[in-house]
Amino acid sequence: MNTYIVLLRGIMPSGKNSIKMAFLREILEQADFANVRTYIQSGNVVLQSSLSPTEIAQKVRAVILEKNGSDLPAIVKTPAKIRAVLAENPFGEERSFFTLTNDNFDKILAQELEQQDFGEDLLKITEKAIYSYIPTNAARTKLTNSFIEKKLNITATTRNFRTLTKLLAMGLEWEKYNL
């Protein structure tokens, strides 16, 4: 069994893409994922499985669609990959946002996006992640998850520094007990 961090894209507090974390844990455990834990109400899961990341993403999405009626893409990373994303962060801890994807993206589109002027907001794209620094109001930035998805033709999800750090700690905790 390997430990994975699963980030759901499109969870909403209410409406068609809402899902209670207790219910999410229950349906994922019923789908044979082990040691399922969630963090806050925005679709952050740490679980264990012998499946590949691609298989986990497909299975999690299918289970949620079948049991909850929500079509929520799942971005799946190992704790090691999340650690590398955090270590590579060019902006420091505060006001950093991390956009993650399972998809490969066009490097030319990435270069074009990086070269745009976003005022005080900054953007850096690497193979590991898309990093945003938003020093003022994240609710008013142009660098939203949807904007980045459209510009790079990918499915992605964005988390802040605190959330990724917490998920990494949760993932490493499970790995420690399963060596």
CORLIN-V136358 format. One record per backbone hydrogen bond with DSSP energy under -0.5 kcal/mol. NH is the residue of the N-H (numbers start at 1). CO is the residue of the C=O. If there is no record, write none. Layout:
NH,CO + NH,CO
This chain:
2,49 + 4,47 + 5,77 + 6,4 + 6,45 + 7,5 + 7,75 + 8,6 + 8,43 + 9,73 + 10,8 + 12,17 + 18,15 + 24,20 + 25,21 + 26,22 + 27,23 + 28,24 + 29,25 + 30,26 + 31,27 + 32,29 + 33,28 + 34,48 + 37,46 + 39,44 + 42,39 + 44,39 + 44,40 + 45,6 + 45,43 + 46,37 + 47,4 + 48,34 + 49,2 + 56,52 + 57,53 + 58,54 + 59,55 + 60,56 + 61,57 + 62,58 + 63,59 + 64,60 + 65,61 + 66,62 + 67,63 + 68,64 + 69,64 + 69,65 + 70,64 + 72,70 + 73,71 + 75,7 + 76,74 + 77,5 + 82,78 + 83,79 + 84,80 + 85,81 + 86,82 + 87,83 + 88,84 + 89,85 + 89,86 + 92,89 + 96,93 + 97,132 + 98,159 + 99,97 + 99,130 + 100,98 + 100,157 + 102,155 + 103,155 + 110,106 + 111,107 + 112,108 + 113,109 + 114,110 + 115,111 + 116,113 + 118,116 + 121,118 + 122,133 + 124,131 + 126,129 + 130,99 + 131,124 + 131,129 + 132,97 + 133,122 + 134,95 + 134,132 + 135,133 + 138,136 + 140,137 + 141,138 + 144,142 + 148,144 + 149,145 + 150,146 + 151,147 + 152,148 + 153,149 + 154,149 + 156,154 + 157,100 + 159,98 + 161,96 + 164,160 + 165,161 + 166,162 + 167,163 + 168,164 + 169,165 + 170,166 + 171,167 + 172,168 + 173,169 + 174,170 + 175,171 + 176,172 + 177,173 + 178,174 + 178,175 + 179,176
